[in-house]
Amino acid sequence: TGGTSHYCDGFSVASKLRDKNPNAFHMLSQYPIQYADSGKDCLDYNMEHWRTPIKLNRLGEIIGIYFSSIVRGSRYSASLNGRLLEWYEAYYAFSHLMYTPEFLIEFKLEPGQMVVFDNQRILHGRSGFVLEDGNHRYLELAYLDWDETRSKARVLMTNMDADSKVEL
């Protein structure tokens, strides 16, 4: 029982935050924080990187959402010195907004169903669940690297005529 999947469009939530609470949006799009994770899967890993929870391009457009409490580290940008409480208030405002009915989509996946989404745009989670006797849960993950995907598309487009090309 349980195990309802939760999804929301992080770009829409961030846009609403920009309109509703510009200071919170500024805090989350300008101050990088540490994300870290280590362990063993197919191989040992020890990942660490710094980024803002809301990533903007040079035109100020939202191009990525990085929001994971599980891998959010404990180190923060030195430029946040004296503003950490303000940053956490912004983080809370963003997380609270994503769970409002305006943005949250909830449903339970049935056996054999799958879901595919852009992990840098769609925020996702699940409610807790209890397995009944004899049942099991199987989760398979697959990832596409956008750099490689765009590279392949550019290579393919070099062989297309000019009228068929699209911007990546």
C-alpha angles and dihedrals in degrees: 000000000000122000098131111174118233124203137170137170103252092197091058092047091049091048090052090048090051089054097039101037113014093176092055090048090050092050093051096043099044108038118067121214132194122264116190137172133165136174142095129293118142084337139002116282137185111179127180130167140155123228143140116262088234112044119203130190122228090275092056094253119144109250104160144017119207108184117149122140089188095065100025104122129219097247123090135190114280087231087070090066106137092007102073094109089051089051092052090049088054091048090051092048090053095046092046091051094052091059095053117110089247090069111016120096116189130186140140119245114228123219110287095020123119137190128211123194145153104267091204092057110027118067112210142181143141140231118247119275141197120216115226118226112288094012125112137187123230121192123181121188127201128179135200117202108223093211091057093042093052091044091055091047091052091050091050091047092056086068094050127089117255095255093059098051123110130194117256 
